[in-house]
Amino acid sequence: MTQPIALTVEAGLQAEQDLLATVCAGDQDFALLFWQPSDRALVMPRRLSRLPGFDAACVASAENGWPVLLRETGGEPVPQSAATINIALVYAPPRSEGDHGRIETAYRRLCDPICMLLTELGGEASLGEVEGAFCDGRFNVNLDGRKMVGTAQRWRQSKGGQRPVGLVHGALLLDDERESMVQAVNRFNQVCGLEQRVRAASHIALHERFAAPQAIERLDTLYRQMLAQFLAP
């Protein structure tokens, strides 16, 4: 049975970068990692570290149990804890696809298996923005109209610059820790001088709606089936 690997948030982010480097080096065609934080942190893009209020916001966040870590992908502050399952999909697209639509295609490859799982469970799956959600985006995976998965991606060139390699990441809220997560994001944003405020009601955890004891195992199967199809020679 597939189980997510327990890692600190810092180690999990590094594991994703290591997988990206491995595929870029040509050591394997793709990589798929499920990991679950053994601690908690507020993770945000490196660009926010240039804001005048960033250092004070980091201190305030850490004092409230949410130390700040920086990530290489874009977006906004995202809380990570044991309530979260992270999905890292790393692959080099077939050369036949070209560059047109590469970003959207990558998001679809990450999101479609999750949507299939939710549909199988009997939920209403959708993609799109949800008002009041943290790190809101066009490729949120939503369950019954509320955000369940946030997504981001980063691209590099393979060794020798022969083709692009993408790391596409999803943070899936497995258990309900919405209130404390939202408080952490809002506290950071307030001290940092950011206008955005988020709401717990805009989010939903998978286990709030479904027990789904084999959800990760099923997702692993769906991803590997999808990868086998488009990476087939």
C-alpha positions as CSV (number, residue, x, y, z in Angstrom):
1,M,0.0,0.0,0.0
2,T,1.3,3.4,-1.0
3,Q,2.0,5.7,2.0
4,P,3.3,9.3,1.9
5,I,6.8,9.7,3.2
6,A,7.0,11.6,6.5
7,L,9.5,14.5,6.2
8,T,10.0,17.9,7.8
9,V,8.7,20.6,5.6
10,E,12.3,21.8,4.8
11,A,13.3,18.2,3.9
12,G,10.2,17.7,1.8
13,L,10.9,20.9,-0.3
14,Q,14.5,19.7,-0.7
15,A,13.4,16.2,-1.8
16,E,11.3,17.8,-4.5
17,Q,14.3,19.8,-5.8
18,D,16.4,16.7,-5.7
19,L,13.9,14.8,-7.9
20,L,13.9,17.7,-10.3
21,A,17.6,17.6,-10.5
22,T,17.5,13.8,-11.1
23,V,15.1,14.1,-14.0
24,C,17.1,17.0,-15.4
25,A,20.2,14.9,-15.3
26,G,18.5,12.2,-17.4
27,D,18.8,9.6,-14.7
28,Q,15.0,8.9,-15.0
29,D,12.2,10.0,-17.2
30,F,9.8,11.0,-14.4
31,A,9.4,11.1,-10.6
32,L,6.4,11.0,-8.4
33,L,6.6,11.7,-4.7
34,F,3.9,11.8,-2.0
35,W,5.1,13.3,1.3
36,Q,3.5,14.4,4.5
37,P,5.1,17.0,6.9
38,S,6.3,15.8,10.3
39,D,6.3,19.5,11.5
40,R,4.7,22.6,10.3
41,A,5.7,25.8,8.5
42,L,4.4,28.7,6.5
43,V,5.9,28.3,3.0
44,M,6.0,31.1,0.5
45,P,7.8,32.1,-2.7
46,R,11.2,33.7,-2.4
47,R,10.0,37.0,-3.9
48,L,8.2,37.8,-0.7
49,S,11.5,38.0,1.2
50,R,12.1,41.3,-0.5
51,L,9.2,43.0,1.2
52,P,9.9,45.6,3.9
53,G,7.8,43.8,6.5
54,F,9.0,40.3,5.8
55,D,11.5,39.9,8.7
56,A,9.0,41.2,11.3
57,A,6.3,38.9,9.8
58,C,8.7,35.9,10.0
59,V,9.3,36.6,13.7
60,A,5.6,36.9,14.5
61,S,4.8,33.8,12.5
62,A,7.5,31.7,14.3
63,E,6.4,32.9,17.7
64,N,2.9,31.5,16.9
65,G,4.3,28.1,15.9
66,W,4.5,28.6,12.1
67,P,8.1,29.2,11.1
68,V,8.6,30.6,7.6
69,L,10.3,28.7,4.8
70,L,10.9,29.8,1.2
71,R,10.1,27.7,-1.9
72,E,11.2,27.9,-5.5
73,T,7.7,27.8,-7.0
74,G,5.4,30.9,-7.2
75,G,2.1,31.7,-5.5
76,E,1.4,33.1,-2.0
77,P,1.9,31.9,1.6
78,V,0.8,28.3,2.2
79,P,0.6,26.6,5.6
80,Q,2.1,23.1,5.7
81,S,1.5,20.6,8.5
82,A,0.7,16.9,9.1
83,A,-2.8,17.8,7.8
84,T,-1.3,18.2,4.3
85,I,-0.3,15.6,1.7
86,N,2.1,17.0,-0.9
87,I,2.2,15.6,-4.4
88,A,5.3,16.3,-6.5
89,L,5.2,15.3,-10.2
90,V,8.4,15.7,-12.2
91,Y,8.7,15.0,-15.9
92,A,10.0,16.0,-19.2
93,P,7.2,16.4,-21.8
94,P,7.5,14.4,-25.0
95,R,9.3,16.4,-27.7
96,S,6.3,16.1,-29.9
97,E,4.3,18.3,-27.6
98,G,6.4,21.4,-28.1
99,D,6.2,24.4,-25.8
100,H,2.7,25.7,-26.7
101,G,0.4,25.2,-23.7
102,R,3.1,23.5,-21.6
103,I,2.1,25.2,-18.4
104,E,-1.6,24.5,-18.6
105,T,-0.9,20.9,-19.7
106,A,1.3,20.4,-16.7
107,Y,-1.4,21.6,-14.4
108,R,-3.9,19.3,-16.0
109,R,-1.6,16.4,-15.6
110,L,-1.4,17.1,-11.9
111,C,-5.0,17.9,-11.3
112,D,-6.9,15.4,-13.5
113,P,-6.1,12.3,-11.4
114,I,-7.2,14.2,-8.2
115,C,-10.4,15.2,-9.9
116,M,-10.9,11.6,-11.0
117,L,-10.5,10.4,-7.4
118,L,-13.0,12.9,-6.1
119,T,-15.5,11.9,-8.7
120,E,-15.0,8.2,-7.9
121,L,-15.7,9.0,-4.2
122,G,-18.9,10.8,-5.1
123,G,-17.8,14.4,-4.8
124,E,-18.1,17.3,-7.2
125,A,-14.6,18.1,-8.5
126,S,-13.7,21.4,-10.2
127,L,-10.8,23.6,-11.1
128,G,-10.7,27.3,-10.5
129,E,-10.4,30.2,-8.0
130,V,-12.3,30.3,-4.7
131,E,-12.9,33.6,-3.1
132,G,-11.2,33.8,0.3
133,A,-8.8,30.9,-0.3
134,F,-5.1,31.2,0.5
135,C,-2.7,30.9,-2.4
136,D,-5.7,31.1,-4.7
137,G,-5.3,30.2,-8.4
138,R,-6.9,29.1,-11.6
139,F,-5.8,25.5,-11.0
140,N,-7.0,25.0,-7.5
141,V,-8.6,21.5,-7.2
142,N,-12.0,22.1,-5.5
143,L,-14.3,19.7,-3.7
144,D,-17.9,20.8,-3.7
145,G,-16.9,24.3,-4.5
146,R,-14.3,24.7,-1.8
147,K,-10.5,24.6,-2.3
148,M,-8.9,21.3,-1.4
149,V,-5.6,21.4,-3.3
150,G,-3.3,24.3,-4.2
151,T,-0.9,23.9,-7.1
152,A,2.3,25.5,-8.4
153,Q,5.1,24.6,-10.8
154,R,8.7,25.3,-11.8
155,W,10.6,24.5,-15.0
156,R,14.3,23.9,-15.7
157,Q,16.3,22.8,-18.7
158,S,17.6,19.2,-18.8
159,K,21.3,18.5,-18.9
160,G,22.7,20.0,-22.1
161,G,19.5,22.1,-22.5
162,Q,17.9,19.5,-24.7
163,R,14.4,19.8,-23.2
164,P,12.4,21.4,-20.4
165,V,11.7,19.5,-17.2
166,G,8.8,20.5,-14.9
167,L,8.2,20.1,-11.2
168,V,4.4,20.4,-10.7
169,H,3.4,20.5,-7.0
170,G,0.0,20.0,-5.3
171,A,-0.7,20.6,-1.5
172,L,-3.7,18.5,-0.6
173,L,-5.6,19.3,2.6
174,L,-6.2,15.8,4.1
175,D,-7.5,16.7,7.6
176,D,-9.3,19.7,9.0
177,E,-6.8,22.2,10.3
178,R,-8.4,25.1,8.4
179,E,-8.9,27.5,11.3
180,S,-5.3,27.5,12.5
181,M,-3.9,27.6,8.9
182,V,-6.0,30.6,8.0
183,Q,-5.0,32.4,11.2
184,A,-1.3,31.8,10.4
185,V,-1.7,33.2,6.8
186,N,-3.7,36.2,8.0
187,R,-1.3,37.0,10.8
188,F,1.7,36.9,8.4
189,N,0.0,39.0,5.8
190,Q,-1.1,41.6,8.4
191,V,2.4,42.0,9.9
192,C,4.0,42.0,6.4
193,G,1.7,44.7,5.2
194,L,-0.1,42.5,2.6
195,E,-3.8,43.2,2.0
196,Q,-5.0,39.7,1.4
197,R,-7.1,38.1,4.1
198,V,-8.4,34.5,3.8
199,R,-11.3,32.5,5.3
200,A,-11.5,29.0,6.7
201,A,-14.9,28.4,5.0
202,S,-13.2,28.7,1.6
203,H,-11.3,25.5,2.2
204,I,-12.3,21.8,2.8
205,A,-10.2,18.8,3.8
206,L,-10.7,15.5,2.1
207,H,-11.5,13.7,5.3
208,E,-14.2,16.2,6.1
209,R,-16.2,14.7,3.2
210,F,-14.8,11.2,2.8
211,A,-12.9,8.7,4.9
212,A,-11.0,7.6,1.8
213,P,-8.5,5.3,3.6
214,Q,-6.9,4.3,0.3
215,A,-6.9,7.8,-1.4
216,I,-3.1,8.0,-1.8
217,E,-2.8,4.5,-3.1
218,R,-5.5,5.3,-5.7
219,L,-3.9,8.5,-6.6
220,D,-0.6,6.8,-7.1
221,T,-2.2,4.3,-9.5
222,L,-4.0,7.1,-11.5
223,Y,-0.8,9.1,-11.9
224,R,1.2,6.1,-13.1
225,Q,-1.5,5.2,-15.6
226,M,-1.4,8.8,-16.9
227,L,2.4,8.9,-17.1
228,A,2.5,5.6,-18.9
229,Q,0.2,6.9,-21.6
230,F,1.9,10.1,-22.5
231,L,5.5,8.9,-21.9
232,A,5.0,5.7,-23.9
233,P,7.5,5.5,-26.8
